Amino acid sequence: MSNEVIQRAKSNRRKFLLLLALMSAPILISYALFFIDYRPQSKHYGDLIPIVKVSGKGTNVADNTIIRMKDLHGKWVLLTVDSGNCDEICKNKLYFMRQVRMVQGKEKHRIERLFLVNDKIQPDSELVKQYEGTYFVNAAESEILDLIETKDVQTKHIYLIDPIGNLMMRFPENIDGTKMGHDIKRLLHVSQLEH
């Protein structure tokens, strides 16, 4: 064999090994990241939770009419669950729900606020007036509450339901309104692009 043929064979082998290394690199890197348990930081503030289709109905405190969850389809719904007594923590949740909706500006019409009362205590009329625009719904005997995590957890968070009625996110107990507002803004923007 001539020297030229041997050189070409070595060159081809180097090219093949380089190509093989380049093609294998993403697989090797992904395995390495998996085994060192690497978790990139997410950009969202709220926690994504297993998606649950929320259905059921309750009685609207304002006018004693029936509200079905399907009546709210087409809107993003900020949801909280609490007693009709509504202590300071409960009032904070209502406050943040209102503020986060307001800071969305011209997109705020795409958001509804829903307070599910989990006992038979009627919310104070002043509270209902103060948070006008929020649906205060008696849901003590409704199946809605069975779909929202466990009873000991559901009163600690503000939840988010998507426009097709899926419970899909919850926000931390000690709410940072600014971060929550950024999450909602991002979701409104992305969901607008999809349509």
C-alpha positions, 0 to 999 in steps of 0.5 A: 500500500502506498503512503498516500492511501495509508494517510487517507485511511488515517484521515478518514478514521479520524473524521469518523471518530470525531463525527461519532464523538460529536453525535454521542456528546448530547447523549453522554451529557444528558446521562451525566446531568441525570446522574448528578441530579441537575435541576435547572432553575425554572422561571415561574414563581408558582408551582405547577401541580398535577392537572385536574379538571375542575367541575361542580357548582356552588351558590353565589353569595351576592345574588343567591344564584348557582355558579357552575365552574364551566360558567368561568371557562374562557377565563383564567381564574385565580382561586382561593378556598377559605372559611366565610370568617375570612381572617387576615391571611384570607384577606391577604389572599383576596388582596393579592388576587385583586392587585395581580389582576389590576396590574395586568392592565388591558389584559385584566378582563381575561382573569376572574377571581373566585373565593370558595367558602368551605363552610356554611359561614356567610362572608361579611357583606363589607368584605364582599363589597371591598372585593367587588368583582370577586365571586364569593361562592358557598361551596361547603357541600360542593364537589369542587372542593374535593378536586383541590388538593387536601383540605389542610392544604387548600386554604394555604394557597392561591390557585390558578385555573386555565381557560379550559377549566384545569387546575394547574398551578398554585402559588406559595403561602407567603405570596410575593405579589410582584412575582405572582403578577409576572407569572400571570403576565407571562401566561397571558402573553403565551396563551394569546400567542397560541390563539 
